[in-house]
């Protein structure tokens, strides 16, 4: 399910406040619209998007060929098998079971000070620093954490 434009704007606003300057990782990037938007708006960041499903991955690769963004890399990989130790910001829009599994990975791998931004689904057992409500039909919540 792609991230709606109003939710994307809410995430961009959060990122603007964080003022990222480093490695931004999107886990489960789908069609790539959020990752490419982040890369365009924050050219000083290196954005890496991970998607395991072949069709969305191919679509995002095609988009990257047609309208390249130099600071964006899209990889077809299972993000559970990658290291997050270099990430400055991690962004995800995944279901609650995945967030439970990621919580354990986050606790093992993320450095102190790393930001985690989760669209719709909270990180279980974590208290967000802030919850932003998007101005969309569903009042979608964006959870912001700092490790």
Secondary structure, DSSP 8 states (H G I E B T S, - for coil): ----HHHHHHHHHHHHHHT--SEEEEES-TTSHHHHHHHHH-TTSEEEEE--SHHHHHHHHHHHHHS--TTEEEE-S-GGGS--TT-SEEEE---HHHHHHHHHHHHHH--TT-EEEEESS--TT---SEEEE-SSTT--EEEEEE-
